[in-house]
């Protein structure tokens, strides 16, 4: 039927007999093929270099091929599944994710140098019609989007739906005229959706998008920054509250991070409060809050929009009690560092998070429970 050859930087799926493929790759279309190639390319490839690489691959393997090109690491970032007469091969990198908000495509591509992609091959060892192949393509896209939503992959305030350069290949043993129905609600469609979903989910888990990942990681992804930069944003806001500059700033930074991580992991309700605020932000971004008034209040950050302060007050009290609440009021009023640049709900949650943690730090410093460095 087929064999899979794996080398550093290349995976070749080679068929004993030619198969028919419907493909969105650069050398794709609708044609007979005998090989499907996953080729790793340098992260900063220019457009002209991409086509040079493609020509070289065709010189080596012939014209009856389709080629996935990706900056993801091959074979490290590849998962292969074969069951129910279906072969699924997925390579995935998630650097150039995109979301769609109010019909507008938003990506963080301009902030990145590396460009990875999600490539999905589904080979069904059956005779199917062209209409079935289109149905299968639909199932692949639905499975991918579902995996992203279930893994809570949020980018720039909205759910990510893939990367800006995703590509797909649907291949079947032979084309027939009879339409056998392969949509999402058919047995074949359900099986393909489950296989693609599970295969891509393993890669999401592997590359930092586990469903149970830390709220700091999620906050960073929401704001398009990595975990370390998210921590630095929080630390910079925290350092604005130092009352006595004889205290070593690096010591305060160290204590803030230590207390932050300890408190976040001591009570899941803290992380859940922050995630609730992120969801409000996501819904507000697309005017999907439950009432017209709520959407108007959110979009104008009206004084009548109180839920952000209510969440902030709750978080500050849970973390730091009365002292935490007073520090939250100060930060919310002054908005130091990045606070003034955050959207309506997150600015309150970040202020409350920092305030609650710093109130604990100052309490213990004043009580002599930790040294000032």
Secondary structure, 3 states (H helix, E strand, C coil): CEEEEEECCEEEEEEEEEEEEEECCCCCEEEEEEEEEEEECCCCCCHHHHHHHHHHHHHHHCCCEEEEEECCCCCCCEEEEEECCEEEEEEECCCCEEEEECCEEEECHHHCCCCCCEEEEEEEEEEECHHHHHHHHHHHHHHHHHHHHHCCCEECCEEEEEECCCEEEEEEEEECCCCCCCCCCCHHHHHHHHHHHHHHHHHHHHCCCCCCCCHHHHHHHHCCCCHHHHHHHHHHHHHCCCCCCCCCHHHHHHHHHHHHHHHHHHCHHHHHHHHHHHHHHHHHHCCCCCCHHHHHHHHHCCCCCCHHHHHHHHHHHHHHHHHHHHHHHHHHHHCCHHHHHCCHHHHHHHHHHHHHHHHHHHHHHHCCCCCCC
